[in-house]
Amino acid sequence: MLWRQAFSRQYAFEDIYVLFICLQIKMNPGFRHHDASASDKTLIKATGGGAYKFADLIKEKLGVVLDKEDEMDCLVTGANFLLKAVHQEAFTYVDGQKEFVQIDQNDLYPYLLVNIGSGVSMIKVDGDGKFERISGTSVGGGTFWGLGRLLTNCKSFDELLELSHQGNNRVIDMLVGDIYGGSEYSKIGLTSTNIASSFGKAISDNKELKDYKPEDVARSLLRMISNNIGQISYLNALRFGLKRIFFAGFFIRGHAYTMDTISVAVSFWSKGDAKAMFLRHEGFLGALGAFVSYENHGLGGLKTHQSVQQFAVSKTYAGKKICCLVNEDLNDNESIDFGVAFAA
């Protein structure tokens, strides 16, 4: 079975999601492309590396043809759509508290979109269809998963994330207070609890990996990567004079500690002038962007609206059905159904 083949090896977050969507569509015979031929082939929009990596395998095993859309185009289109169409989409996360941010559609641009998947892309968005990838880093979700798997023997990303929730990074991280005898370094704005060196205590501790708790290792690893992403993101926002920074991607998963760490990093390096903002539907920008791309392929006048009922949406156009799967909200246990309407 394709599903067993998929998980007998390790894949990027994006690859697994493509496989999941294709299997869901294959199990629902009502899903067909809007201009499907008499052969009744199944054709769906797809984006990201998995759309290329698994195109032949999916066609062979499931009979599903992937209509590929550009990844960056879809990410930006999906983000713009959510920020304009979905009430209370963006929020900040400070000291364990989520606070929704009211977005003025007339003052949305420019902003920095930080998409954290296997790696990280930082995209300066100036408007609909106007964007530039200005930076990125290879230290992202794949780094967390890969190193975490080697260091803790966790078999899945979610298992590693849950493990980190139970850990204490101060057992392994070297803090400013560890260097200065419990004191802070106030002259340059460092408190005694600021991390001076991730995994730094492993240098002086006479311990092997087996002597550390896996949950502490996972926590330190998550803290290191999230801090790094937050810092690089703010420095790029500062470089281009961007006031808004939105973080998205499946790495975040609505995980409180991840969001808190990124928020602290942005606040620290900006001296409180900037705030990290997150998206409720962080992991579905590409999928939504690919869906909205139907507007650019001969369907004209495609519009979307928000509701919160079903897992899937399908509509009929000129006697043909088009549809899009939208997974349930990972953060609030709420689903979004994006209906479609066509201009006459």
C-alpha positions in Angstrom: 0.0 0.0 0.0 1.2 3.5 -0.8 0.5 4.7 2.8 2.8 2.0 4.2 5.4 2.9 1.6 5.2 6.5 2.6 6.0 5.9 6.3 8.5 3.2 5.9 10.9 6.1 5.2 11.3 9.6 6.5 9.8 12.5 4.5 9.6 16.2 4.8 6.4 17.7 6.3 5.2 18.9 2.9 5.7 15.4 1.3 3.5 13.7 3.9 0.8 16.2 3.5 0.6 15.7 -0.2 0.3 12.0 0.3 -2.4 12.4 2.9 -4.5 14.7 0.6 -4.2 12.4 -2.3 -5.4 9.4 -0.3 -8.3 11.4 1.1 -9.3 12.5 -2.4 -8.9 9.0 -3.8 -11.3 7.6 -1.1 -13.9 10.1 -2.1 -15.0 9.4 -5.7 -17.0 12.7 -5.8 -13.7 14.6 -6.1 -12.9 15.4 -9.8 -11.2 18.2 -11.6 -13.4 20.8 -13.2 -12.5 19.9 -16.8 -12.1 16.2 -16.3 -12.4 14.3 -19.6 -14.6 11.3 -20.3 -12.0 9.1 -18.8 -13.0 10.6 -15.4 -9.5 11.1 -14.3 -8.8 12.6 -10.9 -6.7 15.8 -11.1 -5.9 18.0 -8.1 -3.9 21.1 -7.5 -0.7 20.5 -5.6 2.4 22.6 -4.6 5.7 22.1 -2.8 8.4 19.6 -3.2 6.1 16.6 -2.7 4.1 17.5 -5.8 7.2 16.8 -7.9 8.8 14.1 -5.8 5.7 11.8 -5.7 3.9 12.8 -8.9 4.7 9.6 -10.8 4.1 7.3 -7.8 0.8 8.9 -7.0 -0.4 8.7 -10.6 0.7 5.0 -10.8 -0.7 3.9 -7.4 -3.8 6.1 -7.1 -4.6 7.3 -10.6 -4.4 10.9 -9.4 -2.7 13.5 -11.6 -1.1 16.4 -9.8 -1.6 19.8 -11.4 1.5 21.6 -9.9 1.5 25.2 -8.8 4.6 27.3 -7.8 5.3 26.9 -4.1 6.2 30.5 -3.3 3.2 31.8 -5.3 0.9 29.6 -3.4 2.4 30.4 0.0 1.9 34.2 -0.5 -1.5 33.8 -2.1 -2.7 31.6 0.8 -1.3 34.0 3.4 -2.9 37.1 1.7 -6.2 35.2 1.5 -6.3 34.2 5.1 -5.3 37.7 6.4 -8.0 39.3 4.3 -10.8 36.8 4.5 -10.7 35.1 7.9 -11.7 36.8 11.1 -9.1 36.6 13.9 -6.6 34.8 11.7 -3.4 36.5 13.1 -2.4 36.6 16.8 0.5 37.3 19.1 1.6 34.9 21.8 3.2 36.4 24.9 3.5 34.8 28.3 1.2 32.0 27.5 -1.6 34.4 26.3 -2.9 34.4 22.7 -4.1 37.8 21.6 -5.8 38.2 18.2 -4.7 41.1 16.0 -7.1 43.2 13.9 -5.7 43.4 10.4 -6.4 46.5 8.4 -6.7 45.3 4.8 -5.8 48.8 3.5 -2.6 48.7 5.5 -1.5 45.1 5.2 1.5 45.5 3.0 4.4 45.2 3.1 5.1 42.4 5.6 7.5 39.6 6.2 6.2 36.0 5.8 8.4 33.4 7.6 7.4 29.9 6.4 9.0 27.2 8.6 8.9 23.8 7.0 11.9 21.5 6.6 13.9 24.6 6.0 12.9 28.3 6.4 11.9 30.8 3.7 11.6 34.5 4.5 9.4 36.3 2.0 8.9 40.1 1.7 5.3 40.5 0.5 4.4 43.8 -1.1 0.9 42.9 -2.5 -1.1 40.4 -4.3 1.4 38.5 -6.5 4.2 40.9 -5.5 6.8 39.3 -3.3 10.5 38.4 -3.0 12.3 35.7 -1.1 14.8 37.8 0.7 16.4 35.2 3.0 16.1 31.9 4.6 17.9 29.3 6.6 18.5 25.5 6.4 18.0 25.3 10.2 14.3 24.6 10.4 11.8 21.9 11.1 13.8 19.3 9.4 16.8 20.1 11.6 14.7 19.7 14.7 13.3 16.4 13.5 16.6 15.1 12.2 18.8 15.9 15.2 16.0 15.0 17.6 15.6 11.6 16.0 19.4 11.0 16.3 19.6 12.2 19.9 16.3 10.9 21.4 15.2 8.0 19.2 11.8 9.6 18.7 10.1 8.2 15.6 7.9 11.1 14.6 7.9 14.9 14.7 4.8 15.0 16.9 6.4 12.6 19.4 9.5 14.8 19.5 7.4 17.9 20.0 5.5 16.3 22.8 8.7 15.1 24.4 10.1 18.7 24.4 7.0 19.9 26.3 8.1 17.7 29.3 11.8 18.8 29.3 13.9 21.5 31.0 16.5 23.1 28.7 18.4 24.7 31.6 19.9 21.3 32.4 21.8 21.4 29.1 21.9 25.0 28.0 24.6 27.3 29.4 22.9 30.5 30.8 24.4 33.9 31.4 24.1 33.2 35.1 26.2 30.0 34.7 29.1 32.1 33.4 28.7 35.1 35.8 28.1 33.1 39.0 24.4 33.6 39.0 24.5 37.3 38.1 23.2 39.1 35.1 25.1 41.1 32.6 22.9 44.2 32.8 25.4 46.5 30.9 24.5 44.8 27.6 20.9 43.8 28.6 21.4 40.2 29.5 19.6 38.6 32.4 20.9 35.7 34.3 18.4 33.4 32.6 19.3 34.3 29.0 20.9 31.5 27.0 24.6 32.1 26.4 25.2 28.8 24.6 22.7 26.2 23.5 23.9 22.8 24.7 26.8 24.6 26.4 26.7 22.7 29.7 27.5 19.5 27.9 31.1 20.9 27.5 31.8 20.9 31.2 29.5 18.2 32.4 31.3 14.8 32.7 28.3 13.1 31.0 27.5 11.1 27.9 24.3 11.4 25.9 22.7 8.6 27.8 23.1 10.5 31.0 20.8 13.3 29.9 17.0 12.9 29.8 15.6 12.8 26.2 13.0 15.4 27.1 15.7 17.9 28.2 17.6 17.3 24.9 14.4 17.9 22.9 13.6 21.0 24.8 17.1 22.5 24.3 17.0 21.6 20.6 13.6 23.2 20.1 14.7 26.3 22.0 17.9 26.6 19.9 16.1 26.4 16.6 13.2 28.6 17.5 15.5 31.3 18.9 17.6 31.2 15.7 14.6 31.6 13.4 13.2 34.4 15.5 16.4 36.3 15.5 17.1 35.9 11.7 13.5 36.9 10.9 13.7 40.1 12.9 17.0 41.1 11.4 15.6 40.7 7.9 12.5 42.7 8.9 14.8 45.4 10.2 16.9 45.3 7.0 13.9 46.0 4.8 12.0 48.2 7.2 9.1 45.8 7.7 6.9 46.3 10.7 4.9 43.0 10.5 6.3 39.5 10.8 4.0 36.6 10.3 5.2 33.1 11.1 3.7 30.0 9.5 4.4 26.5 8.5 3.9 23.0 10.0 6.9 23.3 12.3 4.9 25.5 14.6 1.8 23.3 15.0 0.2 25.7 17.4 2.8 24.6 20.0 2.9 27.0 22.9 6.6 26.7 23.7 7.6 27.2 20.0 5.5 30.3 19.7 6.7 31.7 23.0 10.4 31.2 22.1 10.0 32.8 18.7 8.1 35.7 20.3 10.8 36.2 23.0 13.5 36.2 20.3 11.8 38.9 18.2 11.0 41.0 21.2 14.5 40.7 22.6 16.3 41.6 19.4 13.9 44.4 18.6 14.1 45.8 22.2 10.3 45.4 22.3 9.6 47.3 19.2 8.4 44.3 17.1 6.1 41.4 17.8 5.9 38.0 16.3 2.5 37.2 14.8 1.2 33.7 14.1 -1.6 32.4 11.9 -4.4 30.1 13.1 -4.2 28.0 9.9 -0.4 28.2 9.7 0.1 24.9 7.9 -2.2 25.3 5.0 -1.0 28.4 3.1 0.3 26.4 0.1 -2.9 24.3 -0.1 -5.1 27.4 0.0 -3.0 29.2 -2.5 -3.2 26.3 -4.9 -7.0 26.2 -4.5 -7.3 30.0 -5.1 -5.2 29.5 -8.2 -8.3 28.1 -10.0 -9.1 31.7 -10.5 -6.1 32.1 -12.8 -6.9 29.0 -14.9 -10.0 29.9 -16.8 -12.6 30.0 -14.1 -12.8 33.8 -13.8 -14.5 35.6 -11.0 -13.6 33.0 -8.4 -14.4 34.3 -5.0 -14.1 32.8 -1.5 -16.0 33.2 1.7 -15.6 31.8 5.2 -17.7 29.4 7.1 -16.9 26.7 9.7 -18.7 23.6 8.8 -17.2 20.9 6.7 -13.9 19.2 6.0 -14.2 19.4 2.2 -15.8 21.9 -0.2 -17.1 21.2 -3.6 -19.1 23.3 -6.1 -20.4 22.9 -9.6 -19.3 25.1 -12.5 -20.7 24.6 -16.0 -21.9 21.2 -15.0 -18.5 20.2 -13.6 -17.4 19.8 -10.0 -14.3 21.4 -8.5 -13.4 21.0 -4.9 -10.7 21.5 -2.3 -9.9 19.7 0.9 -9.3 22.0 3.9 -8.1 20.2 7.0 -9.4 21.0 10.4 -7.9 23.8 12.5 -4.9 22.4 14.3 -5.1 25.1 17.0 -8.7 25.5 17.8 -10.3 22.2 16.7 -12.3 24.2 14.2 -12.5 23.6 10.5 -12.8 26.1 7.7 -14.9 25.4 4.6 -14.0 27.7 1.7 -17.0 27.9 -0.6 -16.7 29.1 -4.1 -18.9 31.3 -6.2 -18.6 32.3 -9.9 -19.4 35.5 -11.6 -21.8 35.3 -14.4 
